[in-house]
Amino acid sequence: MRRTITLAACALAGVGAAGAAQAQIAIGGSIGTTGVTAEAEMKVIPGVNIRGGYNYLQYGADSTYDDIAYDGDLDLTTIGAFVDVH
């Protein structure tokens, strides 16, 4: 997971460095039903933005019902990349 986040951050930093000196960058994060989210958005030219996000959720549950043991693990990862034209 750390490797994926590091690679995504480096890619966004590289895009930011290659952009114009007037580039506007926004970075955010949140916690919700899809897990922990890291997001970044950058204005490329007037009217065009690129943005990307990474979500990660890990959950495990162990329970016993009617003398039957249940063991469940959930690992969710979502990566998104978008181009917004205004």
N, C-alpha and C positions, 0 to 999 in steps of 0.2 A: 504494500500500500504506500509506504513512504517513497519508494522508487517512482511509482506512478505520479504521485503528487509533485515530487521533485522535477520529473521530466515535464509535466504540464506547466509548472512554474517557469522553468527554463525556456520552454517554447513561447510562453506569453511574454517573457522578458525579451527574448530575441525579436519577436514581432514588434514590441514596443521600441526597442533600440533601432530597428530598421525604419520605423515610422517617421513622420515629420516632426520637427522640433515643437510644433504646436499641438501634438497629440494629447488627447485627454484620456486618462486611464482611471477606471473605477474597480476597486477590489472589495469583495464582501464575503460574508459567510453567514450560515444559519444552522439551526438544528430543528428538524421536523420529522414527519412520519417517514420520509425517505432516508433519514439518518443525518449525518453531519455533511454540510454542503460548503464548498469553496467555489467562488465565482469570480470572474474577471471580465471586464468589458473595455474596449478601446475604440475611440473614434478614429477611423482611417482617413476619411475625407468628409467634407460636409455632406450629411445625408446618409452616410454609410458607417455602421458600427459592426465590429466583430465581437463576439462574446463566447465564453465557454464556462463550463461548470463540471464539478466532480462531486458525486454523492457516495457516501459509504455508510453501511449499516451492518452491524454484526449482532446477532441475538441467539441465545441458546436457552433451552428449557428442558428440564428433567422432571417428570412427574410419574406417579403410580396411581392407576385407577383399577379397582377390582383385581388387585394383585398382579396387574400387568404393567411392566415398566416401559415408559415411553421416553425417548431421548431425541431431541430435535435441535438442529443448528441451522441458522439462516445467515447467509453472507450475501449482501446485495451491493453491487457497484454499478454506478451509472456515470457515463461520461457524455457530455453534449458539446457541440460546437455549432454556432449559428452566425449568419450574416444578416443584419437588419438594415433594410433600405427604407428611408423615410421620405 
